[in-house]
Amino acid sequence: LAALTPEQLKRLRFIGIEHWDDSVARKILEIDAPRVLVSIRSRLDALPEHRLPKLPPELAYLQAYESGSDSLTNLDALSALTKLVYCDINLMREHELSMNLLKEAKALRILRLSAVLSNTAALAQLTALREMHFSYPAQVADVAFAPNLKELRQLILPGQPVKSLEPLGSLPALEVVYAAESAIEQLPKKALPKLKEMN
C-alpha cells in the first residue's frame, strides 16, 4: 500500500491490511473510500493499545477480523465511520462490542457481527438495514430493536438465547428469518407479507 501512487490508490476496490505503520496510516486516507472494501484481518500488534486504526470517515465497506489474542480490543474508531454501508466484525469471545459505536451509521445496509454485544437497543437507529447476521459469540437476548427496521429483508441469528420473535411482526419487507437452534418460544403474531423462509 505504501508504495502505490495516488492514482493507483484511487483505483483500488479492495485493501487487505496485514501490517500497520505510519506510511499505511497516511496512504489509507487517500483511497476512494466510498468504493473500496477495507479488510483488517491480522493481529496488527503495532497498533497502540490494539485499537482499530483511524480510517477515512467516508469509508463505506469494512471488515475487521481478529486472528490472535493480542488483536483488536478497542473499536472506538467505528463511531467516526458514519457512512458505512457494509460492516462485518468478528471478535474474540472476551472482547465486547457496543452497538452505540454504530448508531450514527444511518446508511448501513448489511451488518454481520460475531462478537459479544452490548447496548443492542441502539440497533433500532439503523433504519436502512436490509440484512443482519449474528453468530457466535454474539448472544442476542431479544429483538426489541426490530420494529424500526422497516427495510430489513434478512435476519440471521442461529444459536441465540432470544425467545420471542414477536417484534418482527411489524416488518413489511422481511423475507428470511433463520434462527435454528435458538431458544424461540414465540413467533410473530402478525402475518409477514413478504416472508419466504423461517427456520
Secondary structure, DSSP 4 states (H G I P E B T S, - for coil): -TT--HHHHHH-SEEEE----HHHHHHGGGS-GGG-EEEE-S--TTSGGGBPPP--TT--EEEEE--STTS--B-GGGGG-TT-SEEEEE--TT-EEEGGGGTT-TT--EEEEESEEE-GGGGGG-TT--EEEE-TT------TTGGG-TT--EEE-TT----B-GGGGG-TT--EEE-TTS---B--SS--TT--EE-
